[in-house]
């Protein structure tokens, strides 16, 4: 799940460095798609019970 954050950052920052409009869209779609793939794959691996444990751990830490 940690890989989705860098992909989100790249999807919104790299298009500013590219000049062609079609390339901006391609770069954004590629990295945004990767971010969503990593996010949903991570959630599927962790599962519902694992997600509850993660939330409880963060709430307990406070």
C-alpha angles and dihedrals in degrees: 000000000000091000094065094068096059090045091053090050092049093046091058100037105040095061088065089062096050121081104198115081095217090051091051089056093046093050092046094048092047097051095036089051091049090050092052091046092052091045097051093040090052092049091049091051094047094044130195096295092048091050089053090052092050092050091047091050092053092046091048091050092062 
